């Protein structure tokens, strides 16, 4: 079973950057009171007729041109039938066999190389409303219902969770740069459905499971890793994977429903909407608004040039440059910190180290560390005002909560302890309370040095230099050995 290969296909729902909804004049009103940005059209009242949002069509064309798709001169909206409380019409207006864009590709930087992944299509559709649950009661807010979306459907040619995350990041970068979407993932502007199966190498694909509505880059990789492990466990136990739709909870995938096939949706052309015609003005608008076509390749080519400038400007090692260039939040913090007076080498170490670790665990969207405070933090370490251990703890706190590092040091009494007599007293106390460990150390178990250092560092809450502690320890242990 270890030879089974995962095959992943991603479908990204991207909210278009329009002022009004897909088929009516209601505003896009994130955060408005529930059910205040609605009308008979988006609520699906009988006799209410939809009208296509021209700006949504233009943005969909721009997305297709940016990704090297073939933009169809004529496309058709269809009704996708399913019942769910947040879909008041009992169907969704989407596109099926005649989407606005077909084909295309996405170039993705992975492990220092550029890989190309094929796209299946881009189609337009409307978003559903939003449900909230409290105990046994559920409430529906239809404000989001009818919001213009495109769905970018990738081919199933991704074979690792890490590549899937990189794919999603690159698509987000392209569509935000193109002005197609604001891309705010906390507001649901950009979310992903991931299809995953396990199969024999070069053989038929396994049974597909869909993971719904993942709105975080790091959650895509986590959810896929978990689902791959779950499916592998099922297959190794002699079971079979059931085609289904599952939801990612943040720590697990849980079943939602058995997976529907296209026939179950009973697609047919929407009788209230005519053919969507794309004219030359829409195509010209797309080309004029884009920095380059296809935009993904233009951006990656520009990255190569920027990499060289970055290297020359800051004098960093290639590994540092590559890492910072590959993470826009880290790069922005690094450049701002250098601008605020920090040394390039020091800022790169801290951004790539403690800050990157925090971002990996919590996401860049929640980062509250200010560039000037990072500079101040490193200056306090360099001036021996605080220890590196304290600085690492403070860095995590500043990432999560923001604020002033100097104020935190003062309020928390975190200044470095340089009192040699206090360190000697702590060493004597630890060695005196652990005679057995001292004896074992003298018998050759020198790894206990780490135990002693850790015990002393805890007494000072990390406010002493571990090398100073080591020096005093070695001296005391040598004296103890000589007296023995």
Buried (B, 14 or more C-beta within 10 A) or exposed (E): EEEBBBBBBBBBBBBBBBEBBBBBEBBBBBEBEBBEBBBEBBBBEEEBEBEBBEBBBBBBBBBBBBBBBEBBEEBBBBBBBEEEEBBBBEBBBBBBEBBBBBBBBBBBBBEEEBBEBEBBBBBBBBBBBBEEEEEEEEEBBBBBBBBBBBBBBBBBBBEBBBBBBBBBBBBBBBBBBBBBBBBBBEEBBBBBBBBBBBBEEEEEBBBBBBBBEBBBBBBBBBBBBBBBEBBBEBBEEEEEBEBBBBBBEEEEBEEBEEBEEEEEBEBEBBEBBEEBEBEEEBBEBBEEBBEBBBBBBBBBEEBEEBBEEBBEEBEBEEEBBBBBBBBEBBBBBBBBBBEBEBBBEBBBBBBBEBBBBBBEEBBBEEBEBBBBBBBBBBBBBEEEBBBBBBBBBBBBBBBBEEBBBBEBBEEBEBBBBEEEEEBBEBBEEBBEEBEEBBEBBBEEEEEBBEBBBEBBBEBBBBBBBBEBBBBBBEEBBEEBEEEE
